[in-house]
Amino acid sequence: MKITRKEFLCIAGLAAAGAGAAKAVQTIGGADPAAPQASGAAKRWGMVIDFQKCRADRDCDDCLNACRAAHNVPDIPEREREVKWVWKERYEKVFPFQQTDYTRRAFEGHVLPILCNQCANPACVRVCPTAATWKREDGIVMMDWHRCIGCRYCMAACPYGSRSFNWSDPRPHIGKLTSEFPTRTKGVVEKCNFCEERLANGRVPACVEACRRKAIVFGDLNDEKSTVRQLLRARYSIQRTPELGTGPSVFYLI
């Protein structure tokens, strides 16, 4: 049966739309089956940050510098254009609803490192129209910069401000390039990935390795014998607005 060029284009368009709809449903329902799967035996990677240790050396930026060096994070001075994977914020800004008169006096003005919370129920994944961001089986929320179209829906959905957009080519702002991690391009979103490339080689995240006070601990939240679970049993911890239902995988000991 012969079809006209117009009919062919119409059929092709419907097929493309159907594929796109299927991908959108897949993204909303869960991780992309074609995405890289978890490596190692951990079921859910998590991080515990000891705020007491961290604030004792408030001028230390070892974790920030290690992350920047490992992932070619550009150093852009303009705040509205900055790109950040791990950065510092004041306690009262990070935990605005975790304050009493007593904690305010004790912690106000002190800074602590923050990063992507690698949420168990990430809002960013649900809104991404191209499946450029997805959650692995081990809990790490990933980014595929080749799929990213720069719509920034994920940035709008993230309640923690953990994602950055490359408004310009980031490479001129990288002091010393490392060939071990790819650079990004203009028009894509990026964020912390829990150093998944290091985990694949049996190494801990760069920020954990660089912390001189051992204030950052990394491990499997589903393993009762792991160091992170032992710390969470022994010390009082808080998360960033867990009432939103995101299920953060980063905990702070106070």
C-alpha positions as CSV (number, residue, x, y, z in Angstrom):
1,M,0.0,0.0,0.0
2,K,1.4,3.4,-1.0
3,I,1.4,6.3,1.3
4,T,2.1,9.9,0.6
5,R,5.0,11.9,2.1
6,K,2.6,13.8,4.3
7,E,1.0,10.6,5.6
8,F,4.5,9.2,6.3
9,L,5.6,12.2,8.3
10,C,2.3,12.1,10.3
11,I,2.9,8.4,11.2
12,A,6.5,9.1,12.1
13,G,5.5,12.0,14.3
14,L,2.9,9.9,16.2
15,A,5.5,7.2,16.7
16,A,8.0,9.7,18.2
17,A,5.4,11.1,20.4
18,G,4.4,7.7,21.7
19,A,8.1,6.9,22.5
20,G,8.4,10.2,24.3
21,A,5.3,9.5,26.3
22,A,6.5,6.0,27.2
23,K,9.8,7.5,28.4
24,A,8.0,10.1,30.5
25,V,5.9,7.5,32.2
26,Q,9.0,5.4,32.8
27,T,10.7,8.4,34.4
28,I,7.8,9.2,36.6
29,G,7.5,5.6,37.7
30,G,11.1,5.0,38.5
31,A,14.6,4.7,37.3
32,D,15.5,4.2,33.6
33,P,16.2,0.5,33.0
34,A,18.8,1.5,30.5
35,A,20.7,3.6,33.0
36,P,23.8,2.3,34.7
37,Q,23.1,0.0,37.6
38,A,24.6,0.1,41.1
39,S,28.1,-1.2,41.6
40,G,29.3,-2.9,44.7
41,A,27.2,-4.6,47.4
42,A,25.7,-1.5,49.1
43,K,21.9,-1.3,48.9
44,R,21.7,2.4,49.8
45,W,24.7,4.7,50.0
46,G,24.4,7.4,52.7
47,M,26.5,10.0,54.4
48,V,26.8,11.2,58.0
49,I,28.4,14.6,58.7
50,D,29.5,15.4,62.3
51,F,28.6,19.0,62.7
52,Q,30.4,19.2,66.0
53,K,33.7,18.2,64.4
54,C,33.2,20.3,61.4
55,R,32.4,23.6,63.2
56,A,35.6,23.1,65.3
57,D,37.5,24.0,62.1
58,R,35.2,26.4,60.3
59,D,37.9,27.7,58.0
60,C,38.7,24.3,56.6
61,D,37.6,23.8,53.0
62,D,39.3,20.5,52.3
63,C,36.1,18.7,51.4
64,L,35.1,21.5,49.0
65,N,38.5,21.6,47.3
66,A,38.8,17.9,47.0
67,C,35.4,17.7,45.3
68,R,36.3,20.5,42.9
69,A,39.6,18.9,41.9
70,A,38.1,15.5,41.4
71,H,35.2,16.6,39.3
72,N,36.4,19.6,37.3
73,V,34.0,21.9,39.1
74,P,34.5,25.5,37.7
75,D,35.3,28.3,40.0
76,I,32.9,31.1,38.8
77,P,32.9,34.2,41.1
78,E,29.5,35.5,40.1
79,R,27.0,34.0,42.6
80,E,24.2,33.9,40.1
81,R,26.3,31.8,37.8
82,E,28.3,29.7,40.2
83,V,28.5,25.9,40.0
84,K,28.6,23.9,43.2
85,W,28.7,20.3,44.2
86,V,29.7,20.7,47.8
87,W,29.5,24.1,49.5
88,K,29.0,25.7,52.8
89,E,26.0,27.5,54.3
90,R,25.1,28.9,57.7
91,Y,23.3,26.5,60.1
92,E,20.2,28.7,60.4
93,K,19.7,28.8,56.6
94,V,20.2,25.0,56.2
95,F,17.9,24.1,59.2
96,P,15.5,27.0,59.6
97,F,12.9,24.8,61.3
98,Q,15.4,22.9,63.6
99,Q,16.0,25.8,66.0
100,T,15.1,26.5,69.5
101,D,16.5,29.4,71.6
102,Y,19.2,27.0,72.8
103,T,20.3,25.6,69.4
104,R,20.2,29.0,67.9
105,R,22.7,30.3,70.5
106,A,24.9,27.3,70.0
107,F,24.9,27.0,66.2
108,E,23.9,30.4,64.8
109,G,26.6,31.7,62.4
110,H,28.4,28.4,62.1
111,V,28.7,26.9,58.6
112,L,28.5,23.3,57.5
113,P,29.0,21.5,54.2
114,I,25.9,20.7,52.1
115,L,25.5,18.7,48.9
116,C,22.9,16.7,47.0
117,N,20.9,14.7,49.5
118,Q,20.6,11.7,47.1
119,C,17.0,11.4,48.1
120,A,15.1,8.1,48.3
121,N,12.2,9.8,46.6
122,P,13.8,12.5,44.4
123,A,11.5,15.1,43.0
124,C,14.1,16.0,40.4
125,V,13.8,12.5,38.8
126,R,10.0,12.8,38.5
127,V,10.0,16.0,36.6
128,C,12.9,15.4,34.1
129,P,11.3,15.1,30.6
130,T,14.3,13.3,29.1
131,A,15.4,10.9,31.8
132,A,18.7,12.8,32.1
133,T,18.5,12.3,35.8
134,W,17.6,9.0,37.4
135,K,18.1,7.1,40.7
136,R,20.3,4.0,40.8
137,E,19.4,0.9,42.8
138,D,22.0,1.9,45.4
139,G,20.2,5.3,45.9
140,I,22.6,7.6,44.0
141,V,20.7,10.2,41.9
142,M,22.7,10.4,38.7
143,M,23.0,12.9,35.8
144,D,23.5,12.2,32.1
145,W,24.7,15.4,30.6
146,H,24.2,14.2,27.0
147,R,20.5,13.8,27.7
148,C,20.1,17.1,29.6
149,I,18.3,19.7,27.5
150,G,18.8,22.5,30.0
151,C,15.1,22.9,30.9
152,R,16.0,23.2,34.6
153,Y,12.8,21.5,35.8
154,C,15.0,19.5,38.1
155,M,16.4,22.7,39.7
156,A,12.9,24.0,40.3
157,A,11.8,20.7,41.8
158,C,14.8,20.2,44.1
159,P,13.9,21.7,47.5
160,Y,17.6,21.9,48.6
161,G,19.1,24.0,45.8
162,S,21.6,21.2,45.1
163,R,21.8,21.6,41.4
164,S,23.7,24.1,39.3
165,F,23.2,25.3,35.7
166,N,26.1,26.1,33.3
167,W,25.1,29.4,31.9
168,S,28.4,29.5,29.9
169,D,31.2,27.2,29.0
170,P,32.6,26.1,32.5
171,R,36.0,25.0,31.2
172,P,37.7,28.4,31.2
173,H,37.0,28.6,34.9
174,I,38.7,25.3,35.8
175,G,42.1,25.9,37.3
176,K,43.6,22.5,36.8
177,L,41.8,19.9,34.6
178,T,41.8,16.3,35.6
179,S,41.4,13.7,32.8
180,E,39.8,11.3,35.2
181,F,36.4,13.0,35.1
182,P,34.6,14.6,32.1
183,T,34.0,18.3,31.9
184,R,30.5,19.7,31.2
185,T,29.3,22.1,28.6
186,K,27.1,25.2,28.4
187,G,23.4,24.6,28.9
188,V,23.5,21.5,31.2
189,V,22.7,20.9,34.9
190,E,25.1,19.3,37.2
191,K,25.4,18.2,40.9
192,C,27.1,15.9,43.4
193,N,27.1,12.2,42.4
194,F,28.5,10.8,45.6
195,C,31.7,10.1,43.6
196,E,30.1,7.1,41.9
197,E,33.2,6.9,39.7
198,R,35.3,6.4,42.8
199,L,32.9,3.9,44.4
200,A,33.2,1.8,41.2
201,N,36.9,1.4,42.0
202,G,36.3,0.6,45.7
203,R,37.2,4.2,46.9
204,V,35.3,6.5,49.2
205,P,34.1,9.9,48.0
206,A,36.7,12.6,47.6
207,C,35.2,14.8,50.4
208,V,35.3,11.8,52.8
209,E,38.9,11.0,52.0
210,A,40.0,14.7,52.3
211,C,38.4,15.5,55.6
212,R,41.2,15.9,58.1
213,R,38.9,15.6,61.2
214,K,37.1,12.5,59.9
215,A,33.8,14.5,60.2
216,I,32.3,12.9,57.1
217,V,31.5,9.2,57.1
218,F,30.2,7.2,54.2
219,G,28.6,3.8,54.0
220,D,25.6,1.6,53.4
221,L,22.5,2.8,55.3
222,N,20.9,-0.6,54.9
223,D,23.8,-2.4,56.6
224,E,23.2,-2.4,60.4
225,K,26.9,-3.1,61.0
226,S,28.1,-0.2,58.9
227,T,29.8,2.8,60.5
228,V,27.1,5.2,59.4
229,R,24.4,3.1,61.0
230,Q,26.4,2.8,64.2
231,L,26.8,6.6,64.3
232,L,23.1,7.1,63.7
233,R,22.3,4.8,66.6
234,A,24.7,6.4,69.0
235,R,24.2,10.1,68.2
236,Y,21.3,12.5,67.6
237,S,21.0,13.4,63.9
238,I,18.9,15.7,61.7
239,Q,18.1,15.8,58.0
240,R,17.2,18.7,55.8
241,T,13.4,19.1,55.8
242,P,12.6,15.3,55.8
243,E,8.9,16.3,56.2
244,L,8.8,16.9,52.4
245,G,8.9,13.2,51.9
246,T,12.1,13.2,49.9
247,G,14.0,10.8,52.2
248,P,17.4,12.5,52.3
249,S,20.4,10.1,52.5
250,V,22.6,12.8,54.2
251,F,22.5,13.1,58.0
252,Y,24.0,15.7,60.3
253,L,25.1,14.8,63.9
254,I,24.6,17.7,66.3
